[in-house]
Amino acid sequence: MRERECERESKVRSSRKSSIRGAPTVRTYLAVWCCESMWMYEHNWQRSMTSWVARKHFAYAIQAMLSKITSSVISIVLSL
């Protein structure tokens, strides 16, 4: 009687182990794929946003420089 229970328990354990063994591989694969795709999406988004922000700051810097040059030229012309 005890031997049969032990055999049944070992079969249940082995079936649990096989189901547990198989499941994490799929879950792990999906989790890694999701994390990688999310990281790539976020990385590309940040890179495009960074380049956009850099272009905007560059445009602001050029605009500020041109306005300073213009104001200094106007002041020089007016002082003549």
Secondary structure, DSSP 8 states (H G I E B T S, - for coil): -HHHHHHHHHHHHHHHHHHHHHHHHHHHHHHHHHHHHHHHHHHHHHHHHHHHHHHHHHHHHHHHHHHHHHHHHHHHHHH-
